[in-house]
Amino acid sequence: MARKSDFKTVETDLDELEEKIRKHRRKIAKRIIIVVAAVVALFLIVWLWMALRTYKSFDVKNSVEQKDKSAVSFVDFCGAVVEYSNDGVLYTDSDGNRIWNQAFEMSSPQVVTCESFMTIYDRGGTDLYIMDKKGVKKEIGTSWPIIKACIASQGTVAVLVSEYDVNGKELASGEFFGEQKNIPVDIALSYDAKKLAVDMIDVSGGKTDSVISFYNFGSVGQNEIDNNVGTYKYENQLIPEIAYVSDSRMIAVSDQNIMVFDGSQKPKLKQTIKLEKLIDSVFYNNKYIGVAYSNNDKNCTSHIKLYDFNGKMLMENDTAIAYNSIEFDSNNEVCVTGDTACEIYTIHGVKKFYHTFDNKLYKVMYKSGMNNYIFIYDGAMDEVRLK
């Protein structure tokens, strides 16, 4: 057993001990910061490399033989492929497997999609179908020829017919503008189906003026005459196209400007993008809007500009492709397609991909996954990976 005399007293300098602890903690913190900074730097390097990388070829991961598609059009719908023609519509996966199909006879079939719903209507005819990923939900026959149809995210449709009626399923039907003697040009339906915009031309004064009227079919609009929550008139401007790009945002494209309206109940003009000259094409999604001008040169090149909805220009590029379409893919990239050539641009203006095909090109679609796409051309539908 130890005696008291065997124990020794050790005196400790508390300040010195605390300083050693602080130095140790600082050393650990520096190491953590260095590791985190290295990881962030590596991530940024990889991100920049991916963002700036360009591709000119690809590997085919899967190929499906196609019959003659010269009379067929294609649309990306919920990650699968819609093929439609005068004779009907076919919905397939990327392996070419049929999900559903519907036969019909239309002289000018048009397809409009909104999230998980789609409508196919006969422009100039009276037939209209509402569809989702499982197939046909409803077939509708109108009393007058259809000029334009829109669809909302839950399958509600609005139809503009030649007798100047606007029919919105579960919303309203009738003439909103018959007394004004205006000629309707276009309609737009919000994603939530609560707001409808009608684009009209007023030629009563011997000049061409455009009028946009907004209707709200929710509780706010019930307190207004004819549900009208706002009307805008633009003198000496022609507005051929309007479109809702979300629940609350609508764009209007005139021969002079692009107007952006915003508002969950009563839309107000928030932004005006001045156009340099008459545009050849306009394309948009729920984040961006793009325009293409002809350069009027011997090489038939076009100038593309991309904006956000605050009017900020994000990119501009020239394309030498005599394009058939310019559109956003589901990855927010700009896809330019011609008869046998394709270009893909990022929103930052990088030409990500260019390729000339041996066969006629019909459609390019982004497929989930890094650099995965679907190319549809004469004779085949290929699932590819850019390299």
C-alpha positions as CSV (number, residue, x, y, z in Angstrom):
1,M,0.0,0.0,0.0
2,A,1.4,3.4,-1.0
3,R,2.2,5.8,1.7
4,K,1.4,9.5,1.5
5,S,5.1,10.3,1.0
6,D,5.0,8.3,-2.3
7,F,2.7,10.8,-4.0
8,K,4.0,13.9,-5.8
9,T,2.1,17.1,-6.7
10,V,2.3,18.2,-10.4
11,E,1.6,21.9,-11.0
12,T,0.0,22.7,-14.4
13,D,0.1,26.0,-16.2
14,L,-3.6,26.3,-17.3
15,D,-2.8,29.1,-19.8
16,E,-0.2,27.0,-21.5
17,L,-2.5,24.1,-21.7
18,E,-5.3,26.1,-23.2
19,E,-2.9,27.5,-25.8
20,K,-1.8,24.0,-26.8
21,I,-5.5,23.0,-27.2
22,R,-6.2,26.1,-29.3
23,K,-3.1,25.4,-31.5
24,H,-4.3,21.8,-32.0
25,R,-7.8,22.9,-32.9
26,R,-6.4,25.5,-35.4
27,K,-4.3,22.7,-37.0
28,I,-7.4,20.5,-37.4
29,A,-9.4,23.4,-38.7
30,K,-6.7,24.2,-41.3
31,R,-6.6,20.6,-42.4
32,I,-10.4,20.5,-42.8
33,I,-10.4,23.8,-44.8
34,I,-7.6,22.5,-47.0
35,V,-9.6,19.3,-47.7
36,V,-12.9,21.1,-48.3
37,A,-11.1,23.7,-50.6
38,A,-9.5,20.8,-52.6
39,V,-12.9,19.1,-53.0
40,V,-14.6,22.3,-54.1
41,A,-11.7,23.1,-56.5
42,L,-11.9,19.6,-58.0
43,F,-15.7,19.9,-58.3
44,L,-15.3,23.3,-60.1
45,I,-12.6,21.9,-62.4
46,V,-14.8,19.0,-63.3
47,W,-17.9,21.2,-63.7
48,L,-16.0,23.7,-66.0
49,W,-14.6,20.8,-68.0
50,M,-18.0,19.4,-68.5
51,A,-19.6,22.8,-69.2
52,L,-17.0,23.8,-71.8
53,R,-16.4,20.4,-73.4
54,T,-17.5,19.9,-77.0
55,Y,-18.5,16.8,-78.8
56,K,-18.5,15.8,-82.5
57,S,-19.4,12.1,-82.4
58,F,-21.3,9.6,-80.3
59,D,-21.6,5.9,-79.3
60,V,-24.8,4.2,-80.0
61,K,-26.1,2.4,-76.9
62,N,-29.3,1.1,-78.5
63,S,-30.7,1.2,-82.0
64,V,-34.3,0.6,-83.1
65,E,-35.1,0.1,-86.8
66,Q,-37.7,2.5,-88.1
67,K,-39.9,2.4,-91.1
68,D,-40.3,5.4,-93.4
69,K,-41.1,8.4,-91.1
70,S,-41.3,11.1,-93.7
71,A,-44.9,11.9,-92.9
72,V,-44.4,11.6,-89.1
73,S,-43.7,14.3,-86.5
74,F,-42.1,13.7,-83.1
75,V,-42.5,15.1,-79.6
76,D,-40.8,14.4,-76.3
77,F,-43.4,13.6,-73.7
78,C,-42.5,12.5,-70.2
79,G,-39.2,11.1,-71.3
80,A,-40.7,8.9,-74.1
81,V,-41.4,9.5,-77.7
82,V,-44.7,10.6,-79.3
83,E,-45.0,9.9,-83.0
84,Y,-48.0,11.4,-84.8
85,S,-49.3,11.8,-88.3
86,N,-52.6,12.2,-90.1
87,D,-53.4,8.6,-89.3
88,G,-52.9,8.5,-85.6
89,V,-50.4,8.7,-82.7
90,L,-48.0,6.2,-81.2
91,Y,-46.3,6.5,-77.8
92,T,-43.1,4.4,-77.4
93,D,-40.2,4.2,-75.0
94,S,-36.6,4.7,-76.2
95,D,-36.4,1.0,-77.0
96,G,-39.2,1.3,-79.5
97,N,-41.7,-0.6,-77.3
98,R,-45.2,0.6,-77.7
99,I,-46.8,2.1,-74.6
100,W,-50.1,3.0,-76.3
101,N,-51.4,4.1,-79.7
102,Q,-54.6,5.8,-81.0
103,A,-55.8,5.8,-84.6
104,F,-57.6,8.8,-86.1
105,E,-57.9,10.8,-89.3
106,M,-56.8,14.4,-89.1
107,S,-55.8,16.8,-91.9
108,S,-53.4,18.9,-89.7
109,P,-52.7,17.2,-86.3
110,Q,-51.1,19.5,-83.7
111,V,-49.7,18.4,-80.3
112,V,-49.5,20.5,-77.1
113,T,-48.0,19.1,-73.9
114,C,-48.0,20.3,-70.3
115,E,-46.2,18.2,-67.7
116,S,-48.0,14.8,-67.7
117,F,-50.9,15.7,-70.0
118,M,-51.1,16.1,-73.8
119,T,-53.7,17.2,-76.3
120,I,-53.8,16.3,-80.0
121,Y,-56.2,18.4,-82.1
122,D,-57.0,18.8,-85.8
123,R,-56.3,22.4,-86.8
124,G,-59.1,23.4,-89.1
125,G,-61.0,20.3,-88.0
126,T,-63.2,19.4,-85.1
127,D,-61.5,16.5,-83.4
128,L,-59.5,16.8,-80.1
129,Y,-58.0,14.1,-77.8
130,I,-56.8,14.5,-74.2
131,M,-54.1,12.0,-73.2
132,D,-51.7,11.1,-70.4
133,K,-48.9,8.6,-70.0
134,K,-51.4,5.7,-69.9
135,G,-53.4,6.7,-73.0
136,V,-56.5,8.5,-74.2
137,K,-58.5,10.1,-71.4
138,K,-61.1,11.8,-73.5
139,E,-62.1,12.4,-77.1
140,I,-63.9,15.7,-77.8
141,G,-65.7,16.9,-80.9
142,T,-66.2,20.6,-81.4
143,S,-69.0,22.4,-83.1
144,W,-66.7,24.6,-85.2
145,P,-63.2,24.2,-86.7
146,I,-60.4,24.5,-84.2
147,I,-57.9,27.3,-84.5
148,K,-55.8,26.6,-81.4
149,A,-56.0,24.4,-78.3
150,C,-54.1,24.6,-75.0
151,I,-53.8,22.2,-72.1
152,A,-53.0,22.6,-68.4
153,S,-51.1,20.4,-66.1
154,Q,-54.2,18.5,-64.8
155,G,-55.6,17.9,-68.3
156,T,-58.0,20.9,-68.6
157,V,-58.2,22.2,-72.2
158,A,-59.1,25.6,-73.7
159,V,-60.1,25.7,-77.4
160,L,-60.3,28.6,-79.8
161,V,-62.6,27.9,-82.7
162,S,-63.5,29.8,-85.8
163,E,-66.8,31.0,-84.4
164,Y,-64.7,32.9,-81.9
165,D,-65.7,30.8,-78.9
166,V,-63.4,29.9,-76.2
167,N,-64.2,26.6,-74.4
168,G,-62.3,25.8,-71.3
169,K,-63.3,22.5,-69.7
170,E,-64.6,23.1,-66.2
171,L,-63.8,26.7,-66.6
172,A,-66.1,28.6,-69.0
173,S,-67.6,28.6,-72.5
174,G,-68.9,31.4,-74.6
175,E,-67.9,34.6,-76.3
176,F,-65.7,36.8,-74.2
177,F,-65.0,39.3,-76.9
178,G,-68.0,39.2,-79.3
179,E,-69.2,42.7,-78.3
180,Q,-65.8,44.2,-78.8
181,K,-65.7,43.2,-82.5
182,N,-62.1,42.1,-82.1
183,I,-60.7,39.2,-84.1
184,P,-59.1,36.5,-81.9
185,V,-55.6,35.3,-82.9
186,D,-54.3,33.1,-80.1
187,I,-55.1,31.9,-76.6
188,A,-53.0,30.8,-73.6
189,L,-53.9,28.7,-70.6
190,S,-52.0,28.8,-67.3
191,Y,-50.5,25.5,-66.0
192,D,-53.0,25.5,-63.1
193,A,-55.9,26.2,-65.5
194,K,-57.1,29.2,-63.5
195,K,-56.0,31.9,-65.9
196,L,-56.8,32.3,-69.6
197,A,-55.4,35.0,-71.9
198,V,-57.0,35.9,-75.3
199,D,-54.9,37.6,-78.0
200,M,-57.0,39.7,-80.4
201,I,-56.5,42.1,-83.3
202,D,-58.5,45.4,-83.4
203,V,-58.8,46.8,-86.9
204,S,-61.7,49.1,-86.2
205,G,-59.6,52.3,-86.4
206,G,-58.1,51.7,-89.8
207,K,-54.9,50.4,-88.3
208,T,-53.7,47.2,-86.7
209,D,-53.7,47.2,-82.9
210,S,-53.3,44.2,-80.6
211,V,-55.4,43.6,-77.5
212,I,-54.6,41.0,-74.8
213,S,-57.3,40.2,-72.2
214,F,-56.7,38.2,-69.1
215,Y,-59.5,36.1,-67.4
216,N,-59.3,34.5,-64.0
217,F,-61.6,31.6,-63.2
218,G,-60.7,31.4,-59.5
219,S,-62.2,33.4,-56.6
220,V,-60.5,36.6,-57.6
221,G,-62.0,36.6,-61.1
222,Q,-65.5,35.9,-59.8
223,N,-65.6,39.5,-58.5
224,E,-64.8,40.9,-61.9
225,I,-67.1,41.5,-64.9
226,D,-66.9,38.4,-67.2
227,N,-63.9,37.3,-65.0
228,N,-61.8,39.9,-66.8
229,V,-58.9,40.9,-64.6
230,G,-57.0,43.0,-67.1
231,T,-56.7,44.2,-70.7
232,Y,-53.7,45.6,-72.5
233,K,-53.8,47.3,-75.9
234,Y,-50.7,47.8,-78.1
235,E,-51.2,50.2,-81.0
236,N,-49.6,49.5,-84.3
237,Q,-48.3,46.2,-83.2
238,L,-49.2,42.7,-84.3
239,I,-49.0,40.0,-81.6
240,P,-49.3,36.6,-83.3
241,E,-48.4,34.4,-80.4
242,I,-49.0,34.2,-76.6
243,A,-48.2,31.4,-74.2
244,Y,-48.2,30.7,-70.5
245,V,-44.9,29.2,-69.3
246,S,-46.0,28.5,-65.7
247,D,-48.9,29.0,-63.4
248,S,-48.4,32.8,-63.2
249,R,-46.1,33.8,-66.1
250,M,-47.2,34.5,-69.7
251,I,-45.2,35.8,-72.7
252,A,-46.5,37.7,-75.7
253,V,-44.5,37.9,-78.9
254,S,-45.1,40.9,-81.2
255,D,-43.4,42.1,-84.3
256,Q,-41.5,44.6,-82.1
257,N,-41.1,43.2,-78.6
258,I,-41.4,40.2,-76.3
259,M,-43.6,41.1,-73.3
260,V,-43.4,39.1,-70.1
261,F,-46.5,39.2,-67.8
262,D,-46.4,38.0,-64.3
263,G,-48.9,37.6,-61.5
264,S,-50.7,34.8,-59.7
265,Q,-54.1,36.4,-59.9
266,K,-54.0,39.6,-62.0
267,P,-51.1,39.5,-64.5
268,K,-49.1,42.7,-64.9
269,L,-46.4,43.6,-67.5
270,K,-43.1,43.0,-65.8
271,Q,-40.6,43.0,-68.7
272,T,-40.3,44.1,-72.3
273,I,-37.5,42.7,-74.5
274,K,-36.9,44.9,-77.6
275,L,-36.5,43.0,-80.8
276,E,-33.8,44.2,-83.3
277,K,-35.9,43.3,-86.3
278,L,-38.4,40.7,-87.5
279,I,-37.6,37.3,-86.1
280,D,-37.7,34.0,-88.0
281,S,-38.3,31.8,-84.9
282,V,-39.2,32.1,-81.2
283,F,-38.8,29.2,-78.7
284,Y,-39.3,29.0,-75.0
285,N,-39.7,26.9,-71.9
286,N,-40.5,27.7,-68.3
287,K,-37.1,29.3,-67.7
288,Y,-35.9,30.9,-70.9
289,I,-36.9,32.5,-74.2
290,G,-34.9,32.5,-77.4
291,V,-35.2,34.2,-80.8
292,A,-33.5,33.6,-84.1
293,Y,-32.9,36.3,-86.7
294,S,-31.8,35.7,-90.3
295,N,-28.4,37.2,-91.1
296,N,-29.4,37.6,-94.7
297,D,-26.1,36.4,-96.0
298,K,-25.2,34.0,-98.8
299,N,-24.5,31.2,-96.3
300,C,-28.0,31.4,-94.9
301,T,-26.8,31.7,-91.4
302,S,-29.0,32.7,-88.4
303,H,-28.3,34.6,-85.2
304,I,-29.7,33.1,-82.0
305,K,-30.2,35.0,-78.8
306,L,-31.3,33.6,-75.5
307,Y,-32.9,35.6,-72.6
308,D,-34.1,34.9,-69.1
309,F,-37.5,36.3,-68.1
310,N,-35.9,39.3,-66.5
311,G,-34.7,40.4,-70.0
312,K,-31.1,39.5,-69.4
313,M,-29.4,38.1,-72.5
314,L,-27.6,34.9,-71.6
315,M,-26.1,33.9,-74.9
316,E,-25.9,34.6,-78.6
317,N,-24.5,32.5,-81.4
318,D,-24.6,32.2,-85.1
319,T,-25.6,28.9,-86.7
320,A,-24.9,27.9,-90.3
321,I,-27.5,25.2,-90.3
322,A,-30.5,25.8,-92.6
323,Y,-32.7,24.7,-89.7
324,N,-36.1,23.1,-89.6
325,S,-36.5,23.7,-85.9
326,I,-34.9,25.5,-82.9
327,E,-36.1,24.4,-79.5
328,F,-35.1,23.7,-75.9
329,D,-34.6,20.1,-74.9
330,S,-35.6,18.9,-71.5
331,N,-32.1,19.7,-70.2
332,N,-32.5,23.5,-71.0
333,E,-30.1,23.2,-74.0
334,V,-30.8,24.8,-77.4
335,C,-31.2,22.2,-80.1
336,V,-30.9,23.3,-83.7
337,T,-31.9,20.7,-86.3
338,G,-31.7,20.7,-90.1
339,D,-32.4,18.1,-92.7
340,T,-29.1,16.2,-91.9
341,A,-27.3,18.3,-89.3
342,C,-27.7,19.1,-85.6
343,E,-26.2,21.6,-83.2
344,I,-26.7,21.7,-79.4
345,Y,-25.8,24.8,-77.4
346,T,-25.7,25.3,-73.6
347,I,-27.4,28.3,-72.1
348,H,-23.9,29.8,-71.7
349,G,-23.3,29.9,-75.4
350,V,-21.0,26.8,-75.7
351,K,-21.6,24.8,-78.9
352,K,-21.7,21.5,-77.1
353,F,-22.3,19.2,-80.1
354,Y,-22.3,19.4,-83.9
355,H,-22.8,16.5,-86.3
356,T,-23.8,15.9,-89.8
357,F,-25.8,12.6,-90.4
358,D,-25.9,10.4,-93.4
359,N,-29.7,10.1,-93.2
360,K,-32.5,12.7,-92.8
361,L,-32.8,13.9,-89.2
362,Y,-36.2,14.2,-87.7
363,K,-35.8,14.8,-84.0
364,V,-33.1,15.1,-81.2
365,M,-34.2,14.5,-77.6
366,Y,-32.3,14.7,-74.4
367,K,-32.4,11.5,-72.3
368,S,-31.7,11.5,-68.6
369,G,-28.1,10.7,-67.7
370,M,-24.9,12.5,-68.6
371,N,-24.7,13.3,-72.4
372,N,-27.4,10.8,-73.3
373,Y,-29.7,11.6,-76.2
374,I,-32.1,10.1,-78.7
375,F,-31.6,10.7,-82.4
376,I,-34.5,9.9,-84.7
377,Y,-33.7,9.8,-88.3
378,D,-34.7,8.0,-91.5
379,G,-34.4,4.3,-90.8
380,A,-33.6,4.3,-87.1
381,M,-34.1,5.6,-83.6
382,D,-30.8,5.5,-81.7
383,E,-30.1,6.0,-78.0
384,V,-26.6,7.5,-77.9
385,R,-24.0,8.9,-75.6
386,L,-21.9,11.9,-76.8
387,K,-18.1,11.4,-76.9
